[in-house]
Amino acid sequence: MNIVVFGANGPTGRLLTEQALAEGHRVAAVTRKPESFPLRHDRLEVIGADVFDPAAVAEAVAGRDAVVSVLGVPFGKEPITTYSRGVGNIVAGMRVHGVRRLIAVSSSAVDPHPYPGAGFVFNRIMQPYVTKVMGKTLYADMTRMEDLIRATDLDWTIVRPSGLYELPEVTDYIMAEGRSDHRFTSRRDLAASLLRLAGDRGYAGKTVGVVTTVDNPGMFQLIRQEAFSGS
């Protein structure tokens, strides 16, 4: 495949690029800071472009087999538009160049629900604080992004990981349509699922959850980490 990755310089974007190259694919890694992108390969094209620039986005999309958005920004009090505006430009570019397959990373927090076994503190205090206070503007923009994607006629899949954390290897992760009762997703598993989806249209037109069930982190550790990092 020939894949373009937006948000490639984030933690998940780098892992996705690395995994795709290891499996023999061609990758275009789009980042605002190409000089800081750490990977080099003869099948890798590093593109310096801002997702807010429609012309640059359209040029990056041209000729690809699949488009993957792993755009990510930290929590903040000010309005966030990176997801909705960025993916809006991606969708427009895909239409211009006739590219059909879109995979976009969102979050399970755009549709929060109580988790079995998580306890009162997580379900009634911590999760509402993260989704309605710390991440209010971020998740609002993710919701706008999801609505925009669903309104298209593209072969799209929205991916909603749970709390992101680090593991050294890909695990036997679970990918399922709709909600999951698990609270965590390793970034390596998320990257692996995105690569899998890029070449498989079985989940086209669907929203899927990706979860990791082994070596999960503590919740306080996870929240502190996610408050200051993107996808």
C-alpha positions in Angstrom: 0.0 0.0 0.0 0.8 3.7 -0.4 -0.3 5.3 2.9 -0.3 9.0 4.0 -0.2 9.7 7.7 -1.3 13.0 9.1 0.1 13.7 12.6 3.0 11.4 11.8 5.3 13.1 14.3 3.2 12.2 17.3 3.8 9.1 19.4 1.2 6.9 17.5 2.1 8.4 14.1 5.8 7.4 14.5 4.8 3.9 15.5 2.4 3.5 12.6 5.0 4.7 10.2 7.6 2.3 11.6 5.2 -0.6 11.5 4.1 0.2 7.9 7.6 0.4 6.6 8.5 -2.9 8.4 5.6 -4.6 6.5 6.9 -3.3 3.2 4.5 -0.4 2.5 5.2 3.1 1.2 4.5 5.9 3.7 4.2 9.6 3.3 4.6 11.1 6.8 3.0 14.6 7.1 4.3 16.9 9.8 4.7 20.6 10.5 8.3 19.9 11.6 9.9 17.5 9.1 13.4 18.2 10.4 12.5 16.6 13.7 11.0 13.4 12.2 13.3 10.6 13.4 12.7 7.9 10.8 14.5 7.5 7.4 13.8 4.9 4.8 13.8 4.6 1.0 10.0 3.9 1.1 9.4 6.9 3.4 8.6 10.4 2.2 8.6 13.0 4.9 6.3 16.0 3.9 6.5 19.3 5.7 2.9 20.6 5.7 0.3 22.1 8.0 -3.0 20.4 8.2 -4.7 23.8 8.1 -3.3 24.4 4.6 -5.9 22.9 2.2 -3.5 23.0 -0.9 -0.7 21.3 1.0 -3.0 18.7 2.4 -4.5 17.9 -1.0 -1.1 17.5 -2.6 -0.1 15.1 0.2 -3.2 13.0 -0.4 -2.8 12.6 -4.1 -2.1 9.1 -5.3 -2.5 7.3 -2.0 -4.3 4.1 -1.3 -5.3 5.1 2.2 -5.2 8.2 4.4 -4.7 7.9 8.2 -5.3 10.8 10.6 -3.6 10.5 13.9 -3.8 14.2 14.6 -3.3 15.0 18.3 -3.1 18.1 20.5 -2.9 18.4 24.3 -5.8 19.4 26.5 -6.5 23.1 26.7 -9.1 25.7 27.8 -9.1 27.5 24.5 -11.3 26.3 21.6 -9.6 23.5 19.6 -10.2 23.1 15.9 -7.3 20.9 14.8 -9.4 17.7 14.4 -12.4 19.2 12.6 -10.6 21.7 10.4 -7.7 19.3 9.7 -9.9 16.4 8.7 -12.1 18.7 6.8 -9.1 19.6 4.6 -8.2 16.0 4.3 -11.7 15.0 3.2 -11.7 17.8 0.6 -8.3 16.7 -0.7 -9.5 13.1 -0.9 -12.5 14.1 -3.0 -10.3 16.1 -5.4 -8.0 13.2 -6.0 -10.4 10.4 -5.8 -8.9 8.7 -2.8 -11.5 6.6 -0.9 -10.1 5.0 2.3 -9.9 7.2 5.4 -9.1 6.0 8.9 -9.3 8.7 11.6 -8.4 8.4 15.3 -10.8 9.9 17.8 -11.3 8.7 21.4 -13.7 6.7 23.5 -14.1 9.8 25.6 -16.3 11.5 23.0 -19.0 9.0 24.2 -18.1 8.3 27.8 -20.0 5.6 29.8 -19.5 3.8 33.1 -17.0 0.9 32.9 -17.9 -2.3 34.7 -15.5 -2.9 37.6 -13.9 0.6 37.3 -15.4 1.7 40.6 -17.2 4.9 41.9 -14.1 7.1 41.8 -13.3 6.5 38.2 -16.9 6.4 36.8 -18.4 9.3 38.8 -15.4 11.6 39.5 -12.3 11.0 37.4 -13.9 10.3 34.0 -16.4 13.2 34.2 -13.6 15.5 35.2 -11.4 14.5 32.2 -14.2 14.5 29.6 -16.1 17.6 30.8 -13.4 19.8 32.3 -9.8 18.9 31.3 -10.7 17.7 27.8 -13.9 19.6 27.2 -12.7 21.6 24.2 -10.7 18.7 22.7 -13.5 16.2 22.8 -15.9 18.7 21.5 -13.8 19.1 18.4 -13.4 15.4 18.0 -17.1 15.2 18.0 -17.3 17.7 15.2 -14.7 15.7 13.3 -16.7 12.5 13.7 -19.9 14.2 12.5 -18.0 15.6 9.4 -16.6 12.2 8.5 -19.9 10.4 8.9 -21.5 12.9 6.5 -19.1 11.9 3.7 -19.5 9.1 1.2 -15.9 8.0 1.7 -14.9 4.5 2.9 -14.2 5.8 6.4 -13.5 4.2 9.7 -13.4 6.1 13.0 -11.2 4.5 15.6 -11.8 5.2 19.3 -8.9 4.1 21.5 -9.3 4.2 25.2 -6.6 5.6 27.6 -3.3 5.5 25.6 -0.1 4.1 27.2 3.2 2.6 26.1 4.1 -1.1 25.7 7.2 -2.5 24.0 5.4 -4.9 21.7 2.1 -5.3 19.9 -0.3 -7.5 21.9 -3.4 -9.6 21.0 -5.5 -6.4 21.1 -9.3 -6.4 20.7 -10.9 -4.4 17.9 -14.7 -4.3 17.9 -17.5 -2.2 16.5 -19.0 0.3 18.9 -18.2 0.5 22.6 -15.9 -1.6 24.7 -15.8 -2.3 28.4 -12.0 -2.0 28.6 -10.3 1.3 29.5 -6.9 1.2 28.0 -5.1 1.0 24.6 -1.4 0.7 24.0 -0.1 3.0 21.3 1.6 0.1 19.5 -1.7 -1.8 19.4 -3.5 1.3 18.1 -0.9 1.7 15.4 -1.2 -1.9 14.4 -5.0 -1.6 14.2 -4.7 1.5 12.0 -2.4 -0.3 9.6 -4.7 -3.3 9.5 -7.7 -1.1 8.8 -5.9 0.8 6.0 -5.8 -2.4 4.0 -9.1 -3.9 5.1 -12.5 -2.3 4.3 -14.4 -4.6 6.6 -15.1 -1.8 9.0 -15.8 0.8 6.4 -18.6 3.1 7.5 -18.2 2.1 11.2 -16.8 3.3 14.4 -14.5 0.8 16.2 -12.9 0.6 19.6 -9.4 -0.8 20.1 -8.4 -2.0 23.5 -5.4 -3.7 25.2 -6.1 -6.1 28.0 -2.6 -6.7 29.4 -0.1 -4.7 31.4 -2.6 -1.8 31.9 -1.3 1.3 33.7 -2.6 3.0 36.8 -5.4 5.5 36.1 -3.7 8.5 37.8 -0.5 7.8 35.9 -2.5 7.6 32.7 -4.5 10.9 33.2 -1.3 12.9 34.0 0.4 11.5 30.9 -2.6 12.2 28.6 -3.1 15.7 29.9 0.2 16.8 28.4 0.6 14.7 25.2 -1.2 14.3 21.9 -2.0 11.1 20.1 
